[in-house]
Amino acid sequence: MSMLSDNSVVLIIPVYNGEEYLLRTCEELETYFVERRYLKEIIFVDDGRTDNTHIALKNSVPAVLASRVRVLHYKKNRGKGYAIMHALSTIDDAVSFFGFTDVEIPYGLSSFEEALFKLFESKDIDVVIGNRKHKDQTQVQYSWYRQFCTRFFRLLLPKPIRAISDTQSGLKVFKGDVGQKLFSLVRTHRWVFDIELLLAVVRGGFSFYEMPVSLKSSCLSRTGGVSLFRHGPRILYDMIRIYLYDRKSIYNSK
């Protein structure tokens, strides 16, 4: 990817109680990025951990990447959206591209790089969205409960983004100036911040590409995720806020 060498790329990885993944994740980052000079920075955001994430990060970051890794931390858990926005507030405005993915690197770093290629090679794409629900996907990616929650959640989506197959994929990559503008419009910080981002994409007339991605086998049986009982009320509250903001044309940046 030598043609990207003159560009600066930032990868943001929000972490909440992710100590069990960090050694493997850092080994994967080292293997993949040690020779890829286009990567300016990897930013881990410790989102108010209650485990030993800070120790795991201190012990796991490889020496060969140390100059390109930053760790941000705050005490209170604020949510994935907030973590990403916090990282963005610290980066150079001249960054050409940035993206975010989950601490497990669930779609692989090759997917991140493929998204960069799409953005770098096309003047007509502003945002790349990972799509786990493409026609070639044959794996059952999550438990029946998480699939049920996903289907229920899609019933709440605002009409302008219902055509997007996978709004909640944990891999999204942006042209730098576009991404900064989109995130400046986000008002929610937890489970539905992606909805605001994509509304801002559509309302602002930006172009996007849904790129097929697949989960690693090690992530297929992962438990956790959204619970209708524990998280449902907050999700509903934030969705109502999004609908109200949309009626006020907050996401329309044309």
C-alpha positions in Angstrom: 0.0 0.0 0.0 2.9 2.3 -0.8 0.8 4.9 -2.5 -0.7 5.7 0.9 2.6 6.3 2.5 2.3 10.1 2.1 -1.1 10.1 3.8 -1.7 9.9 7.6 -4.1 7.2 8.9 -5.4 6.8 12.4 -7.0 3.7 13.9 -9.2 4.2 17.0 -9.9 1.3 19.3 -12.3 1.9 22.2 -11.7 -0.5 25.1 -14.0 -1.2 28.0 -12.9 -4.0 30.2 -10.9 -5.6 27.4 -7.9 -7.0 29.2 -8.5 -10.5 28.0 -8.1 -9.5 24.4 -5.3 -7.0 24.5 -2.3 -9.2 24.3 -3.6 -11.0 21.2 -4.8 -7.7 19.7 -1.5 -6.0 20.1 0.3 -9.0 18.6 -2.0 -8.8 15.6 -1.4 -5.0 15.3 2.4 -5.6 15.4 2.3 -8.2 12.7 0.2 -6.2 10.4 1.4 -2.7 10.8 5.1 -2.9 11.5 5.9 -2.4 7.8 2.9 -0.2 6.9 4.2 3.3 7.2 0.9 4.9 6.2 -0.3 4.3 9.8 0.3 7.4 11.8 -1.3 6.3 15.1 -3.3 3.7 16.9 -5.3 5.2 19.7 -6.6 3.0 22.4 -9.3 4.7 24.5 -9.7 3.2 27.9 -13.4 3.9 28.5 -13.6 3.9 32.3 -12.5 0.3 32.9 -13.2 -1.6 36.0 -10.7 -4.4 35.2 -6.9 -4.3 34.5 -7.1 -2.9 31.0 -4.5 -0.2 31.9 -2.0 -2.8 33.0 -2.7 -5.0 30.0 -2.1 -2.1 27.7 1.1 -1.1 29.4 2.4 -4.7 29.1 1.1 -5.5 25.6 2.0 -2.6 23.3 4.9 -3.9 21.2 8.1 -1.8 21.3 8.3 -1.5 17.5 4.9 0.2 17.5 5.3 2.2 20.7 6.0 5.5 18.9 2.7 5.1 17.0 0.5 4.1 19.9 -1.3 6.4 22.3 -3.5 5.4 25.2 -6.2 7.7 26.4 -8.1 7.2 29.7 -10.9 8.8 31.8 -12.5 7.4 34.9 -16.2 7.2 34.1 -17.5 4.8 31.5 -19.1 7.0 28.8 -19.8 4.7 25.9 -18.2 3.8 22.6 -19.3 6.9 20.8 -17.9 9.2 23.4 -14.6 7.2 23.4 -14.2 7.7 19.6 -15.1 11.4 19.9 -12.6 11.9 22.7 -9.9 10.4 20.5 -10.9 12.6 17.6 -10.6 15.7 19.8 -6.8 14.9 20.2 -5.8 14.2 16.6 -4.3 16.4 13.9 -6.9 18.0 11.6 -4.6 17.1 8.7 -5.2 13.3 9.2 -6.3 11.9 5.8 -8.3 8.9 7.0 -9.4 7.4 10.3 -11.5 4.5 11.3 -12.6 2.6 14.4 -12.9 -1.1 15.2 -13.5 -3.1 18.4 -10.8 -4.3 20.7 -11.0 -7.9 19.5 -10.3 -6.7 15.9 -13.4 -8.9 15.0 -13.3 -8.3 11.2 -9.5 -8.5 10.8 -7.1 -5.7 10.0 -7.2 -6.7 6.3 -10.8 -5.3 6.3 -9.6 -2.0 7.7 -7.0 -1.8 5.0 -9.5 -2.7 2.3 -11.7 0.1 3.5 -8.7 2.5 3.2 -8.1 1.4 -0.4 -11.7 2.1 -1.2 -11.5 5.6 0.2 -8.0 6.3 -1.2 -8.8 5.1 -4.7 -12.3 6.7 -5.1 -13.2 10.3 -5.0 -16.8 9.3 -4.9 -16.8 7.5 -1.5 -16.6 9.4 1.8 -17.4 6.6 4.3 -16.9 2.8 4.3 -19.3 0.9 6.5 -18.6 -2.8 7.4 -21.5 -5.0 6.4 -21.9 -8.3 8.1 -25.1 -9.2 6.3 -23.9 -9.4 2.7 -25.2 -12.1 0.3 -22.0 -14.2 0.6 -22.2 -14.5 4.4 -23.0 -18.1 5.4 -21.9 -18.0 9.0 -24.4 -17.5 11.9 -22.6 -14.5 13.3 -24.2 -14.3 16.7 -26.6 -16.1 19.1 -30.3 -16.2 18.4 -30.9 -13.6 21.1 -28.5 -11.1 19.6 -30.1 -11.7 16.2 -33.5 -11.1 17.7 -32.3 -7.9 19.3 -30.8 -6.8 16.0 -34.1 -7.4 14.1 -36.1 -5.5 16.9 -33.6 -2.7 16.8 -34.0 -2.2 13.0 -37.7 -1.5 13.5 -36.7 1.7 15.3 -34.4 3.0 12.6 -35.3 6.3 11.0 -36.6 5.9 7.4 -33.6 7.6 5.7 -31.2 4.9 6.8 -33.3 1.8 6.7 -31.8 0.8 3.3 -28.4 0.4 5.0 -28.0 -3.3 5.7 -25.8 -3.1 8.8 -25.9 0.1 10.8 -24.2 -1.3 13.9 -21.1 -2.9 12.4 -18.0 -2.2 14.6 -15.9 -1.2 11.6 -16.3 2.2 9.9 -13.6 4.2 8.1 -13.8 7.9 7.0 -12.1 10.5 5.0 -10.6 12.7 7.7 -12.4 16.0 7.1 -15.7 14.2 6.4 -15.5 12.1 9.5 -14.7 15.0 11.8 -17.7 16.9 10.4 -20.0 13.9 10.9 -18.9 13.2 14.5 -19.4 16.9 15.4 -23.1 16.3 14.8 -23.3 13.3 17.2 -25.2 13.8 20.4 -25.6 10.3 21.8 -22.6 8.4 23.1 -23.6 4.7 23.6 -25.4 2.1 21.6 -27.1 4.3 18.9 -24.4 6.8 18.0 -23.9 4.9 14.7 -27.5 5.9 13.8 -26.7 9.5 14.2 -23.5 9.1 12.2 -25.3 7.5 9.3 -28.2 10.0 9.5 -25.6 12.7 9.2 -24.1 10.9 6.2 -27.4 10.6 4.4 -28.8 14.0 5.3 -25.5 15.7 4.5 -25.3 14.1 1.0 -22.1 12.2 1.7 -21.5 9.0 -0.2 -20.9 5.6 1.5 -20.0 2.1 0.5 -21.1 -1.0 2.4 -18.1 -3.3 2.4 -18.7 -7.0 3.1 -17.0 -8.2 6.3 -17.1 -11.4 8.3 -16.4 -12.1 11.9 -13.4 -14.1 13.0 -14.3 -17.6 14.1 -13.1 -16.7 17.6 -15.8 -14.0 17.8 -18.7 -16.0 16.6 -19.7 -17.4 20.0 -19.0 -14.2 21.9 -21.6 -13.5 24.6 -22.7 -10.1 25.8 -23.9 -7.2 23.6 -27.1 -5.3 24.0 -29.8 -6.5 26.4 -33.4 -5.5 25.8 -34.1 -5.5 29.5 -31.0 -3.7 30.8 -30.3 -1.4 27.9 -33.7 -1.1 26.2 -35.0 2.0 28.1 -31.8 4.0 27.4 -31.8 2.9 23.7 -35.4 4.0 23.4 -34.7 7.3 25.1 -31.7 8.0 22.8 -33.7 7.0 19.7 -36.4 9.5 20.6 -33.7 12.1 20.9 -32.4 11.3 17.5 -35.8 11.6 15.9 -36.3 15.0 17.6 -32.8 16.1 16.4 -33.6 14.9 12.9 -36.8 16.9 12.9 -34.8 20.0 13.7 -32.4 19.2 10.8 -29.4 18.9 13.1 -27.9 16.2 10.8 -28.4 18.2 7.6 -24.9 19.7 7.0 -25.5 20.5 3.3 
